[in-house]
């Protein structure tokens, strides 16, 4: 499964809305904050996460993309 910043942003924004935040209005930071969090999380995972396959012809360590 590929990591998707837009999908993660929507999921985070939805969680903020569940807590009572609003995505509407000129002063709402929900979308901008959700986008910043999604970008940071996915960038960190892609930069540092590794998957170890311990057996079979594909054994080895692979970066997460």
C-alpha positions in Angstrom: 0.0 0.0 0.0 1.4 3.4 -0.9 1.4 6.3 1.5 -1.0 9.0 0.5 -0.6 12.5 2.0 -4.1 13.7 0.8 -5.8 10.7 2.3 -4.0 11.0 5.6 -4.8 14.8 5.7 -8.5 13.9 5.4 -8.3 11.3 8.1 -6.6 13.8 10.5 -9.1 16.6 9.6 -11.9 14.2 10.3 -10.5 13.4 13.7 -10.2 17.1 14.5 -13.9 17.5 13.5 -14.8 14.6 15.8 -13.2 16.7 18.6 -15.4 19.7 17.7 -13.2 21.6 15.4 -14.6 23.3 12.2 -13.1 23.2 8.8 -15.2 26.3 7.8 -14.5 29.9 8.3 -11.6 32.2 7.5 -9.8 31.5 10.8 -10.0 27.7 10.7 -6.6 26.0 10.8 -8.0 22.5 10.6 -7.0 21.8 6.9 -3.6 23.5 7.2 -2.7 21.8 10.4 -3.9 18.4 9.1 -1.8 18.9 5.9 1.3 19.8 7.9 0.9 16.7 10.2 0.2 14.4 7.2 3.3 15.8 5.4 5.5 15.4 8.4 4.4 11.9 9.3 4.7 10.5 5.7 8.0 12.3 5.0 9.4 10.8 8.3 8.3 7.3 7.4 9.7 7.5 3.9 13.0 8.9 5.1 13.6 6.4 7.9 11.3 3.4 7.9 12.7 0.0 6.7 11.0 -3.3 6.2 12.9 -6.5 6.9 12.1 -9.6 4.9 13.7 -12.5 6.7 13.2 -15.4 4.3 12.7 -16.3 0.7 14.3 -15.0 -2.4 13.4 -11.4 -1.5 15.1 -11.5 1.9 16.8 -8.3 2.9 16.0 -4.8 4.2 13.9 -2.4 2.1 13.1 1.3 2.4 9.4 2.3 2.7 8.2 4.5 -0.2 
